[in-house]
Amino acid sequence: MPRRDEEARRGLAAAVALHQHGRTRGVREHVHEVLTDEPTFRESWPRDVARAIRGR
């Protein structure tokens, strides 16, 4: 049974707000920029993540 106290409700509200914020184009573009500056970007998995974030 999930918790239904005030702390759990606040945590869920924060998670929803972060998720909605992360879906904005500006945030996705910022995350993409950060990923492409990483030295590990030469590997395939960060490029796959970057493409998924950009919606390609």
DSSP file (Angstrom, degrees, kcal/mol; ACC not computed):
  #  RESIDUE AA STRUCTURE BP1 BP2  ACC     N-H-->O    O-->H-N    N-H-->O    O-->H-N    TCO  KAPPA ALPHA  PHI   PSI    X-CA   Y-CA   Z-CA
    1    1 A M              0   0    0      0, 0.0     3,-0.1     0, 0.0     2,-0.0   0.000 360.0 360.0 360.0 127.5    0.0    0.0    0.0
    2    2 A P        -     0   0    0      0, 0.0     2,-0.1     0, 0.0     6,-0.0  -0.331 360.0-100.9 -69.9 152.6    1.5    3.4   -0.9
    3    3 A R        -     0   0    0      1,-0.1     0, 0.0     5,-0.0     0, 0.0  -0.439  31.5-173.1 -69.0 147.1    2.0    6.0    1.7
    4    4 A R        +     0   0    0     -2,-0.1    -1,-0.1    -3,-0.1     2,-0.1   0.061  40.5 121.2-129.9  22.8   -0.6    8.7    1.7
    5    5 A D  S  > S-     0   0    0      1,-0.1     4,-2.1     4,-0.0     5,-0.2  -0.277  78.5 -97.9 -83.7 175.4    0.8   11.1    4.2
    6    6 A E  H  > S+     0   0    0      1,-0.2     4,-2.5     2,-0.2     5,-0.2   0.872 121.8  54.8 -62.7 -39.0    1.7   14.8    3.6
    7    7 A E  H  > S+     0   0    0      1,-0.2     4,-2.2     2,-0.2    -1,-0.2   0.908 108.9  48.1 -62.4 -41.8    5.4   14.1    3.0
    8    8 A A  H  > S+     0   0    0      2,-0.2     4,-2.4     1,-0.2    -1,-0.2   0.901 111.2  50.7 -65.4 -40.9    4.6   11.5    0.3
    9    9 A R  H  X S+     0   0    0     -4,-2.1     4,-2.3     2,-0.2    -2,-0.2   0.900 110.7  48.7 -63.8 -41.0    2.1   14.0   -1.4
   10   10 A R  H  X S+     0   0    0     -4,-2.5     4,-2.3     2,-0.2    -2,-0.2   0.906 111.3  50.4 -65.5 -40.3    4.8   16.7   -1.4
   11   11 A G  H  X S+     0   0    0     -4,-2.2     4,-2.3     2,-0.2    -2,-0.2   0.910 111.3  47.8 -63.7 -42.6    7.3   14.3   -2.8
   12   12 A L  H  X S+     0   0    0     -4,-2.4     4,-2.4     2,-0.2    -2,-0.2   0.899 111.0  51.1 -65.2 -41.0    4.9   13.2   -5.6
   13   13 A A  H  X S+     0   0    0     -4,-2.3     4,-2.3     2,-0.2    -2,-0.2   0.899 110.5  49.3 -63.4 -40.4    4.1   16.9   -6.4
   14   14 A A  H  X S+     0   0    0     -4,-2.3     4,-2.5     2,-0.2    -2,-0.2   0.907 110.3  50.8 -65.2 -41.4    7.8   17.7   -6.6
   15   15 A A  H  X S+     0   0    0     -4,-2.3     4,-2.3     2,-0.2    -2,-0.2   0.910 110.9  48.4 -62.8 -42.2    8.4   14.7   -8.9
   16   16 A V  H  X S+     0   0    0     -4,-2.4     4,-2.5     2,-0.2    -1,-0.2   0.917 111.6  49.7 -64.1 -43.2    5.5   15.8  -11.2
   17   17 A A  H  X S+     0   0    0     -4,-2.3     4,-2.4     2,-0.2    -2,-0.2   0.914 112.0  47.7 -63.2 -43.2    6.8   19.4  -11.3
   18   18 A L  H  X S+     0   0    0     -4,-2.5     4,-2.6     2,-0.2    -1,-0.2   0.903 111.4  51.1 -64.3 -40.8   10.3   18.2  -12.2
   19   19 A H  H  X S+     0   0    0     -4,-2.3     4,-0.9     2,-0.2    -2,-0.2   0.931 111.8  46.4 -62.0 -45.9    9.0   15.9  -14.9
   20   20 A Q  H >< S+     0   0    0     -4,-2.5     3,-0.6     1,-0.2     4,-0.3   0.905 113.0  49.9 -64.3 -41.0    6.9   18.7  -16.5
   21   21 A H  H >< S+     0   0    0     -4,-2.4     3,-1.6     1,-0.2     6,-0.3   0.906 107.5  54.6 -63.1 -41.6    9.9   21.0  -16.3
   22   22 A G  H 3< S+     0   0    0     -4,-2.6    -1,-0.2     1,-0.3    -2,-0.2   0.691  99.4  62.4 -67.1 -18.7   12.1   18.4  -17.9
   23   23 A R  T << S+     0   0    0     -4,-0.9    -1,-0.3    -3,-0.6    -2,-0.2   0.535  80.9 105.7 -83.8  -6.1    9.7   18.1  -20.8
   24   24 A T  S <> S-     0   0    0     -3,-1.6     4,-2.2    -4,-0.3     5,-0.2  -0.448  78.0-124.6 -76.0 149.8   10.3   21.8  -21.9
   25   25 A R  H  > S+     0   0    0      1,-0.2     4,-2.7     2,-0.2     5,-0.2   0.890 107.8  55.4 -60.6 -42.0   12.3   22.4  -24.9
   26   26 A G  H  > S+     0   0    0      1,-0.2     4,-2.1     2,-0.2    -1,-0.2   0.903 109.6  45.3 -60.4 -43.0   14.8   24.7  -23.1
   27   27 A V  H  > S+     0   0    0     -6,-0.3     4,-2.6     2,-0.2     5,-0.2   0.916 112.6  51.0 -68.1 -42.9   15.6   22.1  -20.5
   28   28 A R  H  X S+     0   0    0     -4,-2.2     4,-2.2     1,-0.2    -2,-0.2   0.910 111.0  48.9 -61.1 -41.3   16.0   19.4  -23.1
   29   29 A E  H  X S+     0   0    0     -4,-2.7     4,-2.3     2,-0.2    -1,-0.2   0.895 110.6  50.7 -65.5 -39.1   18.4   21.6  -25.1
   30   30 A H  H  X S+     0   0    0     -4,-2.1     4,-2.4     2,-0.2    -2,-0.2   0.932 110.6  48.1 -63.8 -45.4   20.4   22.4  -22.0
   31   31 A V  H  X S+     0   0    0     -4,-2.6     4,-2.6     1,-0.2    -1,-0.2   0.901 110.6  52.7 -61.6 -40.2   20.8   18.8  -21.1
   32   32 A H  H  X S+     0   0    0     -4,-2.2     4,-2.5    -5,-0.2    -1,-0.2   0.922 108.7  49.6 -60.9 -44.6   21.8   18.0  -24.7
   33   33 A E  H  X S+     0   0    0     -4,-2.3     4,-1.0     1,-0.2    -2,-0.2   0.913 111.4  48.8 -60.9 -43.4   24.5   20.7  -24.5
   34   34 A V  H >< S+     0   0    0     -4,-2.4     3,-0.5     1,-0.2     4,-0.5   0.922 111.8  49.6 -63.6 -43.7   25.8   19.3  -21.3
   35   35 A L  H >< S+     0   0    0     -4,-2.6     3,-1.4     1,-0.2    -2,-0.2   0.916 107.6  52.9 -61.5 -43.7   25.9   15.8  -22.7
   36   36 A T  H 3< S+     0   0    0     -4,-2.5    -1,-0.2     1,-0.3    -2,-0.2   0.713 104.6  57.1 -70.2 -18.1   27.7   16.8  -25.9
   37   37 A D  T << S+     0   0    0     -4,-1.0    -1,-0.3    -3,-0.5    -2,-0.2   0.570  84.9 104.3 -84.5  -9.2   30.5   18.5  -23.8
   38   38 A E  S X  S-     0   0    0     -3,-1.4     3,-1.8    -4,-0.5     4,-0.1  -0.490  74.7-133.1 -75.1 140.3   31.3   15.3  -21.9
   39   39 A P  G >  S+     0   0    0      0, 0.0     3,-1.1     0, 0.0    -1,-0.1   0.815 105.9  62.4 -60.2 -30.0   34.5   13.4  -22.9
   40   40 A T  G >  S+     0   0    0      1,-0.2     3,-2.3     2,-0.1     5,-0.1   0.502  73.0  97.2 -75.4  -0.8   32.5   10.2  -22.9
   41   41 A F  G <   +     0   0    0     -3,-1.8    -1,-0.2     1,-0.3     6,-0.1   0.673  68.0  73.7 -63.3 -14.2   30.3   11.6  -25.7
   42   42 A R  G <  S+     0   0    0     -3,-1.1    -1,-0.3    -4,-0.1    -2,-0.1   0.745  83.5  83.2 -68.7 -22.1   32.6    9.6  -28.1
   43   43 A E  S <> S-     0   0    0     -3,-2.3     4,-0.8     1,-0.1     0, 0.0  -0.432  88.9-121.4 -79.3 159.9   30.9    6.5  -26.9
   44   44 A S  H  > S+     0   0    0      1,-0.2     4,-2.1     2,-0.2     5,-0.2   0.847 100.1  64.8 -73.8 -34.1   27.6    5.5  -28.5
   45   45 A W  H  > S+     0   0    0      1,-0.2     4,-2.0     2,-0.2    -1,-0.2   0.882 101.3  48.0 -65.0 -39.1   25.3    5.4  -25.5
   46   46 A P  H  > S+     0   0    0      0, 0.0     4,-2.5     0, 0.0    -1,-0.2   0.870 111.1  52.5 -69.1 -30.1   25.5    9.1  -24.6
   47   47 A R  H  X S+     0   0    0     -4,-0.8     4,-2.5     2,-0.2    -2,-0.2   0.893 107.6  51.7 -67.2 -37.8   24.8   10.0  -28.3
   48   48 A D  H  X S+     0   0    0     -4,-2.1     4,-2.2     2,-0.2    -1,-0.2   0.914 111.3  47.4 -62.3 -42.5   21.7    7.7  -28.1
   49   49 A V  H  X S+     0   0    0     -4,-2.0     4,-2.4     2,-0.2    -2,-0.2   0.927 111.2  51.0 -63.7 -44.3   20.6    9.6  -25.0
   50   50 A A  H  X S+     0   0    0     -4,-2.5     4,-2.2     1,-0.2    -2,-0.2   0.902 110.4  48.9 -62.0 -42.0   21.2   12.9  -26.7
   51   51 A R  H  X>S+     0   0    0     -4,-2.5     5,-2.6     1,-0.2     4,-0.8   0.906 111.2  50.3 -63.9 -40.6   19.2   11.9  -29.8
   52   52 A A  H  <5S+     0   0    0     -4,-2.2     3,-0.4     1,-0.2    -2,-0.2   0.897 110.6  49.4 -64.8 -39.2   16.3   10.7  -27.6
   53   53 A I  H  <5S+     0   0    0     -4,-2.4    -1,-0.2     1,-0.2    -2,-0.2   0.901 111.0  48.9 -66.2 -40.8   16.3   14.0  -25.7
   54   54 A R  H  <5S-     0   0    0     -4,-2.2    -1,-0.2    -5,-0.2    -2,-0.2   0.622 115.0-118.3 -76.1 -11.2   16.3   16.1  -28.8
   55   55 A G  T  <5       0   0    0     -4,-0.8    -3,-0.2    -3,-0.4    -2,-0.1   0.775 360.0 360.0  82.2  27.2   13.5   14.0  -30.2
   56   56 A R      <       0   0    0     -5,-2.6    -4,-0.2    -6,-0.2    -5,-0.1   0.425 360.0 360.0-103.5 360.0   15.3   12.6  -33.2
